[in-house]
Amino acid sequence: MLAKLQRILLTIYQTFFLTMNNIRFFNLLLPMILIFLLRPDPAWTEQESHLLIMGWVEKTRLLPDGPFLKAKLDTGARTSSMHARDIEPFEKDGQKMVRFTVDAQCARTGEKQVLQFEKPLKRNVLIRQHQRDPMPRPVVVMDFCLGGTVHSAQFSLTDRSGFNYPVLLGRIFLEDVALVDSGSTGLMSQVCPGP
């Protein structure tokens, strides 16, 4: 395909441009035309071809046995965030840990569940909010299923009970996994391991 396009352009060049008075101008113009026509499409390079197209809201399942929760894919947020209450730091065998509770309402069935977790503390993050002092939040690594694939991501824990979506997936997770279609929701399969 590429060779055929090059032959066509060369034929056009030889037929039309060489017969013109200003050959020097067209000798400079042809390489620019070739670069323009043969460059990779900036919207979809090989590096991005592995990325999935996801809607701005998708259903995700906390693993191993959690329900499906609505997750907002938020390219404006750097770190992912998850609704949690009773967040309690503690130490176990010399390792910093976090104990927390997730009130979950299944996005498919509406059934409510209370999930309890104990996870190693990955780090603390300062979250800056409009017209408020920065707030420290613990960050843990959680496994979840999205679109039939199991993922791990860092989540800051906070009370998101006043928000529409208990899970927010930020740029750190999204950059290697997805392109977000801001006009669509629910593009991913809901086939995930678990009961």
N, C-alpha and C positions, 0 to 999 in steps of 0.2 A: 504494500500500500504506500509506504513512504517513498520507495524508489519510483513508483509510478507518478506520484505527486511531484517529485523532483524532476523527472523527465518532462512533465507537462510544463512546469515553470521554466525549465531551460529552453524548451521550444518557444514559449511565449517571449522569453528574453531575446533569443536569437532572431526571431521573426520580426518583432516590433521594435525593440529597444535599440538594437544595433544599427538600425536604419535611420535613427533619429540623429539630429545634429549634436545634441549634448550627451554623448556616450558616457562621458565621465560622471555625470549626475546619476545616470541609471546604473552604472557600475557600483556606485555607492548605495543606491536604493535597493538593488536586488538582495544583497545579504540581509538587509533589515527586513525585507518582505519574507525571506526564508525563515529568519529567526522568529518573526511574528507567527507564521503559519505552523511552524514545527515545534513551538514551545509547548510544554505540558500545560494542561488546563489548570490554572491556579486554584480553582474551586474543588478539584478532585485529583490530587497527586497520588502517587503510589503509596506514600506514607499514610495517607488518610483512607485508602481503599478498604482497610480492615475495620474501620469504624462502623458501628451500627447506627442507623437512623432511628431515633427514639422521639416520642412525643414529649411535650413539656410536662405531662403528668403520666406516670406509669405505675403499675401495681408491682410491688416487690414483696418478697417473702423473707422474713427473718428466719435464719436457720439456727438449730436444726428443726424445730417443730412449730415455729411461729405462724401466725395467719398472714394473709396478704394485706399489705398496707399501701395506701396511696403515697406515692413519692413525687415530689416536685423536683424536676431537673432544673437547677438554678445556676445558670452561667454567671450570675452576678455574685455568687457566694464562692469563696475560695474553698472552705472546709465543709464537708457534709455535716449534717446535724440530725439528731434524733430526739423525739420526745422521751423524756424520762422524769421520774419523780423519786423522792427518797434517795437522792444521790449521796452516797456515803463513802468517802475515801477510808481505806484501812490498809494494814500491812499483813501479809501472809508469807511466812517463810522468808522474811527479809525483802519481799518484793512489794512495791506499791500497787495496790489494787483499788477497784471501784465497784461498789455494790449499788445496784439501782433497779427500779421497777419501771416497766413499760406497760401502760394501759393501752391495749390495742383493740381496735374494732376492725374485724375482717372486712376488707373492701369488697369481697364477693358475696359474703353471706350476712354481714351485719352483726355477726356474733361477737360478743365482747370477751376478751381474755386479759388476764393479768399475768405478765411474764416477769420473772425475776432473773437477774444476771449478776455474775461476779466476773469481772474482766480485769486483766492487767492494765494499769494506767500507762498509756503510750506517751502522753505529754499533756501539758496544760496549754490552753490557747487564750489569748485576750481578745474578746469580741468587742468591737467598737460599734456602738449603736448611736443613732442620731440624737444629739442633745442629751446624752447620758455618759457617765463615766464608763471606761472599758470594764468589762466583766470577765473574770477568769472562768473558764469552763474546762472540765476534764475531757480528755479525748481517749477513746478506746477503739480497738479494731473489732469490727463485727462482720460476720459472714452473712450473706444474703443472696437470694436468687432473683435475678431479673432477666426476663426473656429466655428462660430455660438454661441460663448459665449461672454458675455459682461465682460470686465475687467476694472479695474482702476489701473493706475500706475503713478509713479512720472517720469516726463520728464524734463530734462534740455533743455532750449531753446537756440538755436544758429542758425546761418546762415549755413545751410547744402546744399545750392544751388550748391556748387561745388562737391557734392557727388552723387553717383548713387541712394542712398536710402534716402528718406526724413525722414524716421523713423528708429531708431535703438533701439532694445529691448535688454536691458542689464541683467546682472545676478540677480539683485534684483528682477526683474519681473520673469525671467525664472526659478529661483530655486524652486518655488512652483507650476509651471505650466507645464513646458515642458522639454523634452530631445531633443536635437538638432541633427538631422541627417545631418551631414555636406556634404553628397553626394546628397542630394535631395532638391528640392524647390517645393513650392505650394502643400504641403500635406494636408493642412487644407481646410475645406469647406468654401465657400464664402457666405454662407447664413447668413445674418446679418439683424437686424431690420433697417428700414429706407426706403426712397423712391427708 
